Amino acid sequence: MRKLDRRGKAILSVAAAAAVIVNAGAAWAYWKLGGAGTGVAVAGSAVELKLQGRSDDGEPLYPGGTAGLTVTVTNQNAFPVKITSISPGSGRVTADSEHRDAGCLDTGVIVSGDVLSVSWEVPKNTIGVFTVPHGLRMTNSSDSACQGATFTIPVTAKGLSSAA
């Protein structure tokens, strides 16, 4: 059996210390990722999800009617995320600029529930586009100028890391 010289012992010591630090960091990250929050903002170097809600172009809204809510989710994290619910966000629902300029200010468009249950997997560093059938409703209070408009809807999401 060959003995290690001083240089070999130093290299092994540094490698062992690095392994302990990496494993401790992985354990810390594992515990910090267990949970849910609006926008799936998790501890560490995680990035908050970007969400954009809009009305489904293929299913026009009309007073008293429903349509799909299309949500674009941008996940810039290095881990996959599972979205479990969508809720109305803060801010106003707005019509596209052409219809806004024509007088569509009171859209009458609302998210059809306080919480919409979903089960969407968004892989790491990916943009996912999902639709909630009948996720939007238009009330009778909408301006006439809103006919044929595409609407932007503020939404929030709850979810968690779906990393294995």
Solvent accessible surface area in square Angstrom, and as a share of the most:
residue,aa,sasa,rsa
1,M,243,1.08
2,R,226,0.82
3,K,185,0.79
4,L,93,0.46
5,D,95,0.49
6,R,215,0.78
7,R,181,0.66
8,G,17,0.16
9,K,121,0.51
10,A,54,0.42
11,I,99,0.50
12,L,102,0.51
13,S,71,0.46
14,V,105,0.60
15,A,54,0.42
16,A,59,0.46
17,A,54,0.42
18,A,50,0.39
19,A,51,0.40
20,V,104,0.60
21,I,123,0.62
22,V,103,0.59
23,N,101,0.52
24,A,60,0.47
25,G,37,0.36
26,A,60,0.47
27,A,52,0.40
28,W,132,0.46
29,A,40,0.31
30,Y,153,0.58
31,W,190,0.67
32,K,93,0.39
33,L,40,0.20
34,G,68,0.65
35,G,40,0.39
36,A,71,0.55
37,G,25,0.24
38,T,78,0.46
39,G,3,0.03
40,V,1,0.00
41,A,61,0.47
42,V,25,0.14
43,A,43,0.33
44,G,52,0.50
45,S,114,0.74
46,A,27,0.21
47,V,61,0.35
48,E,106,0.48
49,L,10,0.05
50,K,117,0.50
51,L,45,0.22
52,Q,95,0.42
53,G,1,0.01
54,R,79,0.29
55,S,5,0.03
56,D,41,0.21
57,D,97,0.50
58,G,71,0.68
59,E,62,0.28
60,P,95,0.60
61,L,16,0.08
62,Y,137,0.52
63,P,69,0.43
64,G,59,0.56
65,G,4,0.04
66,T,53,0.31
67,A,0,0.00
68,G,1,0.01
69,L,0,0.00
70,T,7,0.04
71,V,0,0.00
72,T,31,0.18
73,V,0,0.00
74,T,25,0.15
75,N,1,0.00
76,Q,91,0.41
77,N,4,0.02
78,A,83,0.64
79,F,28,0.12
80,P,40,0.25
81,V,0,0.00
82,K,64,0.27
83,I,0,0.00
84,T,51,0.30
85,S,14,0.09
86,I,0,0.00
87,S,25,0.16
88,P,62,0.39
89,G,18,0.17
90,S,109,0.70
91,G,63,0.60
92,R,170,0.62
93,V,26,0.15
94,T,47,0.28
95,A,2,0.02
96,D,46,0.24
97,S,63,0.41
98,E,128,0.57
99,H,33,0.15
100,R,98,0.36
101,D,126,0.65
102,A,73,0.57
103,G,33,0.31
104,C,1,0.01
105,L,109,0.54
106,D,70,0.36
107,T,9,0.05
108,G,9,0.09
109,V,5,0.03
110,I,68,0.35
111,V,15,0.09
112,S,47,0.30
113,G,23,0.22
114,D,123,0.64
115,V,95,0.55
116,L,27,0.13
117,S,103,0.66
118,V,23,0.13
119,S,78,0.51
120,W,24,0.08
121,E,95,0.42
122,V,0,0.00
123,P,73,0.46
124,K,111,0.47
125,N,102,0.52
126,T,48,0.28
127,I,110,0.56
128,G,11,0.10
129,V,90,0.52
130,F,42,0.18
131,T,63,0.36
132,V,16,0.09
133,P,100,0.63
134,H,112,0.50
135,G,0,0.00
136,L,0,0.00
137,R,99,0.36
138,M,5,0.02
139,T,38,0.22
140,N,128,0.66
141,S,67,0.43
142,S,21,0.13
143,D,47,0.24
144,S,91,0.59
145,A,30,0.24
146,C,3,0.02
147,Q,136,0.60
148,G,62,0.59
149,A,12,0.09
150,T,46,0.27
151,F,2,0.01
152,T,63,0.37
153,I,2,0.01
154,P,35,0.22
155,V,17,0.10
156,T,43,0.25
157,A,2,0.01
158,K,108,0.46
159,G,0,0.00
160,L,71,0.35
161,S,15,0.10
162,S,37,0.24
163,A,52,0.40
164,A,155,1.20
